[in-house]
Amino acid sequence: MDKEERKTVLSELEYSNEGYEEEWKLPERLRRSRDRARKIFKEFDEKGYPAGRFGMDFDLLEYRPDISPERGKRKSLRELDKETRITVEKSGQSIEEKYRAGTKLQEDADTTYLDLTEYGKKLLESFPDGVVVKEIEEATREYPWIEKLWSHIHPMNLDKYTAYNAGFSRGGVFVWVKKGVKMELPLQACFLLETQRFAQLPRILVVAEPYSKVHLISGCLVQPRCEAGLHGCITEIYAGEGSETTYSMIHNFRENFHIRPKIGAVIDRNGTYIENFIILAPCLSDQAYPTAVLRGDNSRAVIRTIALGLKSSDIDVGSALIFSGENTRGELVSRTVATDKSNVKMRGTMKGYSHNAKGHLECRGMLLSDTARARAYPQLRSTSPGVNLTHEAAIGKIAEDDLYYLMSRKMSEQEAGARTF
């Protein structure tokens, strides 16, 4: 795409973005923020910057957030076609909404279904307005204070992709759990990409007030007949004092898709943050680097990554913990399998700035193909003598002795391989 073509695309994106912001009546302050992000993106694009610091580079403008048709509302996930329902179920979502507190379905840029289950509604009977689940655009109008949290953990100038998302995002979900409200069943959010070469750019904002409990399961996937596209979500999570916040993200895409989730969390005093990131299917590239800031004393975080490298997937995943509060604890765990011609990188960073912080980083990769590649990049940094950070990294094939021993105990080769990982 030459310079003139890029100018034309950007002009079309600006025009469609004006219509989107006007349709949703976004607050003026948020509009100005989005405008700054678009200017940053243009500047980075003119200078030839890559899409991000890590991961495969690609041309973001090849994927458009303004080309999907308008989607009608649905009464439930059961209205999806059979093939899509199967994929949705494989991505951690419950079609029947069993053992869930609520469901959000976004198809391309439109929220087509958003409702609480019977459990969620009964919870509201006990705690009126104790849980708020809304479309992100609607929430920005009703709660002006959201604008202070927007692009706060993930600054819009972090890289070119982040600026692209911050300037052109559409859709997403806002979850606000009030003080002392404990949701024992998870919420689920399904982001379904259906239009060829569409850029799905939602925003997720989770606010867990002190002593609350919430679990959000995000299933990100592609409609089986869609062959290429971009999915990139920016998620910002604020875990209040004594709260327990869990975020589980499951990716289930196809060979010609670029995936770029950005996840950031801030945890206050005595708070707990748990994250599970799972890659199930092949992709063109997937890059993620979730970061949690333990700013409150006695706060805790665990980030787990499980990635399956299939076909020619280029996967660059990692995570980071920043220990700011005293007596904080954290753990980063990565498990990857590289097969076929996949290229998998595992990054992990821990930075200790406070007294008596303790963290452990563990990266383990398994090679199941002579043409696959796996690398680990652990980093530990400390500015305080009271910090205790450790790491363990290992990459290799299954040890034959271990495999044969387990097979002698009447396990199949597949079962034995799973046990040795």
Stockholm file with secondary structure:
# STOCKHOLM 1.0

chainA/1-421         MDKEERKTVLSELEYSNEGYEEEWKLPERLRRSRDRARKIFKEFDEKGYPAGRFGMDFDLLEYRPDISPERGKRKSLRELDKETRITVEKSGQSIEEKYRAGTKLQEDADTTYLDLTEYGKKLLESFPDGVVVKEIEEATREYPWIEKLWSHIHPMNLDKYTAYNAGFSRGGVFVWVKKGVKMELPLQACFLLETQRFAQLPRILVVAEPYSKVHLISGCLVQPRCEAGLHGCITEIYAGEGSETTYSMIHNFRENFHIRPKIGAVIDRNGTYIENFIILAPCLSDQAYPTAVLRGDNSRAVIRTIALGLKSSDIDVGSALIFSGENTRGELVSRTVATDKSNVKMRGTMKGYSHNAKGHLECRGMLLSDTARARAYPQLRSTSPGVNLTHEAAIGKIAEDDLYYLMSRKMSEQEAGARTF
#=GR chainA/1-421 SS CCHHHHHHHHHHHHHHHHHHHHHHTCCHHHHHHHHHHHHHHHHHHHTTCCSCSSSCCCCGGGSBTTCSCCCCCCSCGGGSCHHHHHHHHHTTCCTTCTTCSEEEEEETTEEEEEEECHHHHHHHHHSTTCEEEEEHHHHHHHCGGGGGTTTTSSCTTSCHHHHHHHHHCCCEEEEEECTTCBCSSCEEEEEEECSTTEEECCEEEEEECTTCEEEEEEEEEECTTCCCEEECCEEEEEECTTCEEEEEEEEECCTTEEECCEEEEEECTTCEEEEEEEECSCCSEEEECCEEEECSTTCEEEEEEEEEECTTCEEEEEEEEEECSTTCEEEEEEEEEECTTCEEEEEEEEEECSTTCEEEEEEEEEECSTTCEEEEEEEEEESSTTCEEEEEEEEECCCHHHHHHHHHTTCCHHHHHHHHC
#=GC SS_cons         CCHHHHHHHHHHHHHHHHHHHHHHTCCHHHHHHHHHHHHHHHHHHHTTCCSCSSSCCCCGGGSBTTCSCCCCCCSCGGGSCHHHHHHHHHTTCCTTCTTCSEEEEEETTEEEEEEECHHHHHHHHHSTTCEEEEEHHHHHHHCGGGGGTTTTSSCTTSCHHHHHHHHHCCCEEEEEECTTCBCSSCEEEEEEECSTTEEECCEEEEEECTTCEEEEEEEEEECTTCCCEEECCEEEEEECTTCEEEEEEEEECCTTEEECCEEEEEECTTCEEEEEEEECSCCSEEEECCEEEECSTTCEEEEEEEEEECTTCEEEEEEEEEECSTTCEEEEEEEEEECTTCEEEEEEEEEECSTTCEEEEEEEEEECSTTCEEEEEEEEEESSTTCEEEEEEEEECCCHHHHHHHHHTTCCHHHHHHHHC
//
